[in-house]
Amino acid sequence: KTRPKMVNTHWGGVIENNHFGTHEFFDLCHQLGCEPYISGNVGSGTVQEMSQWIEYITFDGDSPIVNLRRNNGQDTPWKIKYWGVGNENWGCGGNMTAEYYSDLFLQYSTYCRDFSGNKLYKIACGPAGEFPINWVLHWVDVLMKKVKTTLTNVIQGMSLHYYTRAGMSASATKISEKSWLLTMKKALYIDDLILKIDDVMNKYDPSKRIKLIVDEWGTWWRVEKGTNPGFLYQQNTMRDAIVASLHLDIFNNHCDRVYMANIAQTVNV
């Protein structure tokens, strides 16, 4: 009841009552038996905010923020490995340049501390794979060049987002032969995309210590009629299953660099 409400300005313009927060998220992960992955807010949040959130989650000592967690009903800290330092900062996460974000990444990640035996796996915001390839590779090059001389505990991974689209107005269920073929072509493109990104990463990290985290991928269709456009509701079909199958095979073929792959439709839509 005391959690502040806010307007979800990005998705739907609705009131977010904040009833599903940190405690509920970790409880859900526990019930599902899955590994939690949190992306901290770089676009509109502060270094202190992110640092204290990590302390709230993982510290087992005596501090004001930890005592707040205990007062909220969680005495022992949780464990979290995967921590994203920002999300889509080239777009909805701040419309930043690669140069500006790379500097911010080093600043924020410095204060993402390891508490009470918890070891963070820090993931930098990588590019949007649907963007022009020169822009994609520039983002990767700038980020990798920036972090190459830093301590190994600053970065362990770089994200990549790639959505298979057959046009922004394409229907999820009314599928023409042309749409089928275009969808398969776009799905297979991620193979070449990963190869090109890996070539740039190899310039600075030939041992492949920094991994590629494909933490948003899947298909993207026009929302279903009668639903809130900001909720991105779409019906999946066999076409989406085939896209997923192709992607998983490609990710497996690049497992020396690709470390994680999270299909977005599990949660996002």
C-alpha positions as CSV (number, residue, x, y, z in Angstrom):
1,K,0.0,0.0,0.0
2,T,2.9,2.4,0.6
3,R,4.7,1.7,-2.7
4,P,4.5,4.7,-5.0
5,K,2.5,4.6,-8.1
6,M,3.9,5.9,-11.4
7,V,2.8,6.4,-15.0
8,N,4.3,3.8,-17.4
9,T,5.2,6.4,-20.0
10,H,6.9,3.9,-22.3
11,W,4.4,1.1,-22.5
12,G,0.7,1.9,-22.5
13,G,0.6,5.2,-20.5
14,V,-1.1,3.3,-17.7
15,I,-0.7,3.6,-13.9
16,E,1.9,1.1,-12.6
17,N,0.9,0.4,-9.0
18,N,4.3,-1.3,-8.2
19,H,2.7,-4.3,-6.7
20,F,5.3,-6.6,-8.3
21,G,8.7,-5.4,-7.0
22,T,12.0,-6.8,-5.9
23,H,10.6,-9.2,-3.3
24,E,8.0,-10.6,-5.6
25,F,10.5,-11.0,-8.5
26,F,12.9,-13.1,-6.4
27,D,10.0,-15.1,-5.0
28,L,8.8,-15.9,-8.6
29,C,12.4,-16.9,-9.7
30,H,12.6,-19.2,-6.6
31,Q,9.2,-20.8,-7.5
32,L,10.2,-21.3,-11.1
33,G,13.7,-22.5,-10.3
34,C,15.3,-19.9,-12.6
35,E,18.3,-17.6,-12.5
36,P,17.3,-13.9,-11.9
37,Y,18.6,-11.3,-14.3
38,I,18.0,-7.6,-13.4
39,S,18.7,-4.6,-15.7
40,G,19.5,-1.5,-13.7
41,N,18.3,1.9,-14.8
42,V,21.0,4.1,-16.4
43,G,18.6,6.2,-18.6
44,S,16.9,8.1,-15.8
45,G,18.4,6.5,-12.6
46,T,21.4,7.5,-10.6
47,V,24.6,5.7,-9.7
48,Q,23.6,5.8,-6.1
49,E,20.2,4.3,-6.9
50,M,21.7,1.3,-8.7
51,S,24.4,0.8,-6.1
52,Q,21.9,0.8,-3.2
53,W,19.6,-1.6,-5.1
54,I,22.4,-4.1,-5.3
55,E,23.2,-3.6,-1.6
56,Y,19.6,-4.0,-0.7
57,I,19.5,-7.4,-2.6
58,T,22.8,-8.9,-1.7
59,F,24.4,-7.5,1.5
60,D,24.2,-9.5,4.7
61,G,25.7,-6.8,7.0
62,D,24.2,-3.8,8.9
63,S,23.4,-0.8,6.8
64,P,20.3,1.5,6.5
65,I,19.3,0.0,3.1
66,V,19.7,-3.6,4.3
67,N,17.7,-2.9,7.4
68,L,15.0,-1.6,5.1
69,R,15.0,-4.9,3.3
70,R,14.7,-6.7,6.7
71,N,11.8,-4.4,7.7
72,N,10.2,-5.4,4.4
73,G,10.2,-9.0,5.4
74,Q,13.5,-10.4,3.9
75,D,16.1,-11.1,6.6
76,T,18.7,-13.0,4.5
77,P,20.0,-11.5,1.2
78,W,19.2,-13.0,-2.1
79,K,21.8,-14.2,-4.7
80,I,21.9,-12.6,-8.1
81,K,24.6,-13.2,-10.8
82,Y,23.4,-11.4,-13.9
83,W,23.2,-7.6,-13.7
84,G,22.6,-5.4,-16.7
85,V,24.0,-1.9,-16.6
86,G,21.3,-0.1,-18.5
87,N,18.9,-1.2,-21.2
88,E,18.5,0.0,-24.8
89,N,20.4,3.2,-24.0
90,W,20.7,3.9,-27.7
91,G,16.9,4.4,-27.8
92,C,14.2,4.3,-25.1
93,G,16.9,4.1,-22.4
94,G,18.2,7.6,-23.1
95,N,18.9,8.1,-26.8
96,M,22.6,8.0,-26.0
97,T,25.6,7.8,-28.4
98,A,28.0,4.9,-28.0
99,E,30.7,7.3,-26.7
100,Y,28.5,8.7,-24.0
101,Y,27.0,5.4,-22.9
102,S,30.5,3.8,-22.7
103,D,31.7,6.4,-20.2
104,L,28.5,6.0,-18.2
105,F,28.9,2.2,-18.2
106,L,32.3,2.5,-16.6
107,Q,31.0,4.9,-14.0
108,Y,27.9,2.9,-13.0
109,S,29.6,-0.5,-13.1
110,T,32.3,0.7,-10.8
111,Y,29.7,1.0,-8.1
112,C,28.1,-2.3,-8.8
113,R,29.7,-4.0,-5.8
114,D,30.1,-7.6,-4.8
115,F,28.6,-8.0,-1.3
116,S,28.6,-11.0,1.1
117,G,30.1,-13.5,-1.3
118,N,27.7,-12.6,-4.2
119,K,29.6,-12.2,-7.5
120,L,28.0,-10.0,-10.1
121,Y,28.3,-10.8,-13.9
122,K,28.0,-7.2,-15.3
123,I,26.5,-6.8,-18.7
124,A,26.9,-3.7,-20.8
125,C,24.2,-2.4,-23.1
126,G,25.0,-3.5,-26.7
127,P,23.4,-2.6,-30.0
128,A,20.1,-3.1,-31.6
129,G,20.7,-5.7,-34.4
130,E,18.0,-4.4,-36.6
131,F,19.8,-1.0,-37.0
132,P,22.1,-0.4,-40.0
133,I,25.1,-2.6,-39.7
134,N,27.7,0.2,-39.7
135,W,25.9,1.8,-36.7
136,V,25.8,-1.6,-34.9
137,L,29.5,-2.3,-35.4
138,H,30.4,1.3,-34.4
139,W,28.6,0.8,-31.1
140,V,30.4,-2.5,-30.4
141,D,33.8,-1.0,-31.4
142,V,33.4,2.1,-29.2
143,L,32.3,0.0,-26.2
144,M,34.9,-2.7,-26.5
145,K,37.7,-0.2,-27.0
146,K,36.6,1.7,-23.9
147,V,36.6,-1.4,-21.7
148,K,39.6,-3.3,-23.1
149,T,42.1,-1.8,-20.6
150,T,39.8,-1.9,-17.5
151,L,39.9,-4.4,-14.8
152,T,38.1,-7.7,-15.5
153,N,35.5,-7.2,-12.8
154,V,34.1,-4.2,-14.7
155,I,32.5,-6.1,-17.5
156,Q,31.7,-9.8,-18.3
157,G,29.1,-9.4,-21.1
158,M,27.5,-7.2,-23.7
159,S,23.9,-7.4,-24.7
160,L,22.4,-7.7,-28.2
161,H,18.8,-7.1,-29.1
162,Y,17.4,-8.5,-32.4
163,Y,13.8,-8.8,-33.4
164,T,12.6,-10.6,-36.5
165,R,10.1,-8.3,-38.3
166,A,8.4,-8.6,-41.7
167,G,7.3,-5.0,-41.5
168,M,5.9,-3.1,-38.5
169,S,2.4,-3.5,-39.8
170,A,2.7,-7.3,-40.5
171,S,-0.1,-9.4,-39.0
172,A,0.8,-12.1,-36.5
173,T,-1.8,-14.5,-37.9
174,K,-2.6,-13.5,-41.5
175,I,0.5,-14.7,-43.2
176,S,1.2,-14.4,-46.9
177,E,3.8,-16.4,-48.8
178,K,5.8,-13.2,-49.1
179,S,5.6,-12.6,-45.4
180,W,6.7,-16.1,-44.7
181,L,9.8,-15.8,-46.9
182,L,10.8,-12.4,-45.5
183,T,10.4,-13.6,-42.0
184,M,12.7,-16.5,-42.6
185,K,15.3,-14.3,-44.3
186,K,15.2,-11.8,-41.4
187,A,15.5,-14.7,-38.9
188,L,18.6,-16.2,-40.6
189,Y,20.3,-12.7,-40.7
190,I,21.2,-13.1,-37.0
191,D,23.9,-15.6,-38.0
192,D,25.7,-13.0,-40.1
193,L,25.1,-10.3,-37.5
194,I,26.7,-12.4,-34.8
195,L,29.7,-13.1,-37.0
196,K,30.3,-9.4,-37.8
197,I,29.9,-8.4,-34.1
198,D,32.3,-11.2,-33.1
199,D,34.9,-9.9,-35.6
200,V,34.8,-6.5,-33.9
201,M,34.9,-8.0,-30.4
202,N,37.9,-10.2,-31.4
203,K,40.0,-7.1,-32.1
204,Y,39.9,-6.3,-28.4
205,D,39.0,-9.6,-26.8
206,P,40.4,-12.5,-28.9
207,S,40.1,-14.9,-25.9
208,K,36.3,-14.3,-25.9
209,R,36.2,-13.5,-22.2
210,I,33.5,-10.9,-22.7
211,K,30.4,-12.8,-23.8
212,L,27.5,-11.8,-26.1
213,I,24.2,-11.8,-24.1
214,V,21.3,-11.9,-26.6
215,D,18.8,-11.0,-24.0
216,E,16.0,-9.8,-26.3
217,W,15.1,-11.7,-29.4
218,G,12.0,-13.1,-31.1
219,T,9.4,-12.0,-33.6
220,W,7.5,-8.6,-33.5
221,W,4.1,-8.2,-35.2
222,R,1.3,-5.8,-35.2
223,V,-0.7,-5.9,-31.9
224,E,-4.0,-7.7,-31.9
225,K,-7.1,-5.5,-32.5
226,G,-8.8,-4.4,-29.4
227,T,-5.7,-4.5,-27.2
228,N,-3.6,-1.6,-25.7
229,P,-0.9,-1.0,-28.3
230,G,1.6,-0.3,-25.5
231,F,1.1,-3.8,-24.1
232,L,2.4,-5.4,-27.4
233,Y,-0.1,-8.3,-27.3
234,Q,0.5,-10.6,-30.2
235,Q,-0.6,-14.1,-31.0
236,N,2.2,-16.6,-31.7
237,T,1.9,-19.3,-34.4
238,M,4.0,-22.1,-35.9
239,R,5.9,-19.4,-37.8
240,D,7.2,-18.0,-34.5
241,A,8.2,-21.4,-33.4
242,I,10.3,-21.9,-36.5
243,V,12.0,-18.6,-36.0
244,A,12.8,-19.6,-32.4
245,S,14.2,-22.9,-33.6
246,L,16.4,-21.3,-36.2
247,H,17.7,-18.8,-33.7
248,L,18.5,-21.4,-31.0
249,D,20.4,-23.4,-33.6
250,I,22.4,-20.3,-34.6
251,F,23.1,-19.4,-31.0
252,N,24.4,-22.9,-30.3
253,N,26.7,-22.6,-33.3
254,H,28.2,-19.5,-31.8
255,C,28.4,-20.7,-28.2
256,D,32.1,-19.6,-28.0
257,R,30.8,-16.0,-27.8
258,V,27.1,-16.3,-27.2
259,Y,26.6,-17.1,-23.5
260,M,22.9,-16.3,-22.9
261,A,19.8,-16.0,-25.1
262,N,16.4,-14.9,-23.7
263,I,13.4,-15.0,-25.9
264,A,11.5,-11.8,-25.2
265,Q,8.0,-13.2,-25.8
266,T,8.2,-15.1,-22.5
267,V,7.6,-11.9,-20.6
268,N,7.5,-8.8,-22.9
269,V,4.3,-9.6,-24.9
